[in-house]
Amino acid sequence: YKRQGYGWFHLIIIVINVCITIVFIRRYKNHNEKQVKMTVFYFGLFFFFLELYKQLFINVFEDRSSYNWSTFPFQFCSTPIYICLLTPVFKEKIREYLYQFMGFYYTIAGLSVMVVPDSVITSEVTITMQSLLWHGAMITLGVYLIITRNLGCKIKEMIPGILLFCSLTCLAIAMNYFFEQMKNQYNLSDSFNMFLISPYYNSTVPVLSKIWDATNWYVFVCCYIISVNLGALCIFGITYYIKKLSLIHISE
C-alpha cells in the first residue's frame, strides 16, 4: 500500500470506520447514563489493548535493549486510555464534564488524523492499522457521546473541555521539560515529545510547525492550544446547528 494518506489501505479503513460508526450509533443511541458509563469503559479497554500491542511490538518484538521513550503513551490521542478507564470512578457531574470533553475533542482529534494521516502511516502494516483503528475509534466514541448525552445544546459545554485540554497540555510541557533534564543524567538517547510540542525537537504538526519556524516556540504553543480548541468548537457548532435544523424540520 502507499506510504501516505489516501492509498487503498487508508481508504478501506475510512469506509470501515464510517460503517462501524453508523451501525454503532444506530444501535446504541438510546443508552442511559449507566450504559454510557460502561460503554466508555469498554472503549478504554479497547484503547488499552491497542496500546499494549503497540508497546510490545516496538519495545519487545523489535528486540530493543531499552525502552523507546518516544513511544511513551501520552500524546493527546493517547489520553482516551486514561480518561475512558477512569471515567466510571467519578461522580455523575464529573463524568458529564468528561463526556463533554471527549465528545468534542476526541471527535476533532480523530478526524484530524484520519483526514491528514501521513504521521501515522508507517512501513509496518500492523502499527499503521493500529493507529488508524485508534483514531477511528476516537471518532466513534466522540459521536456516540454527542448523541447519547445530547451534547451541543449550550456553549458552556465547551468550558470543561477547554480547561481539561489546557491542563493536559501543561502537563505534557512539564513532562517534556523534566525528561530532557533527566536525559543527560541517565544517558538516554530517545526523543520525548509529548503532544508533539516539546521545545527541544522540531514540530511535525502540519501548518503550526511553520508558525514556529516563522516566530518562536511560545507563539507556536499558543497557536496549538487555540487551534485545537477552535477545532473542538467547530464540532460543537456543527452539532448545534444540526440539532437546530432538526428542530425546525420537526416543527414544520
Buried (B, 14 or more C-beta within 10 A) or exposed (E): EEEEBEEEBBEEBBEEBBEBBEEBBEEBEEBEEEEBBEBBBEBBEBBBEBBEBBBEBBBEEEEEEEBBBEBBBBBBBBBBBBBBBBBEEBEEEEBBBBBBBBBBBBBBBBBBBBEEBBBBBEEBEEBBBBBBBBBBBBBBBBBBBBBBBEBBEEEEBBEBBBEBBEEBBEBBBEBBBEBBEEBEEEEBEBBBBBBBBBBEBEBEBEEBBEBBEEEEEEEBBEBBBEBBBEBBBBBBBBBBEEBEEEEEEEEE
